[in-house]
Amino acid sequence: MGVTEESTPHCRWHPGFTPAPEAYLDKFLLGKKDVDTDVLRSKFTNVDRAKWILWTAPVLN
């Protein structure tokens, strides 16, 4: 999972978004090995998750 954020109007593409999906396509669709998909670019990196995630993930068997 990757997250990218830019200051744009709603539903508008920003050139800063392009590298993340290109990297995911290269790695997971085209099978390229040396691709960085560790993407997290957001002003919301220090979020109190307990405040917003009020559930527990189920255990899968």
For each residue, the residues with C-beta under 8 A, 3 or more apart:
1:
2: 20 23 24 37 38 39 40
3: 39 40 41 42
4: 16 17 20 39 41 42
5: 41 42 43 44
6: 14 16 17
7:
8: 12 13 14
9: 12
10:
11:
12: 8 9
13: 8 17
14: 6 8 17
15: 18
16: 4 6 19 41
17: 4 6 13 14 20 21
18: 15 21 22
19: 16 22 23
20: 2 4 17 23 24 39 41
21: 17 18 24 25
22: 18 19 25 26
23: 2 19 20 26 27 35 36 37 39
24: 2 20 21 27 28 29 37
25: 21 22 28 29 30
26: 22 23 29 30 32 35
27: 23 24 30 31 32 35 37
28: 24 25 31 37
29: 24 25 26
30: 25 26 27
31: 27 28
32: 26 27 35
33:
34:
35: 23 26 27 32
36: 23 39
37: 2 23 24 27 28
38: 2
39: 2 3 4 20 23 36
40: 2 3 45
41: 3 4 5 16 20
42: 3 4 5 45
43: 5
44: 5 47
45: 40 42
46:
47: 44 51 52
48: 51 52
49: 52 53
50: 53
51: 47 48
52: 47 48 49
53: 49 50
54:
55:
56:
57:
58:
59:
60:
61:
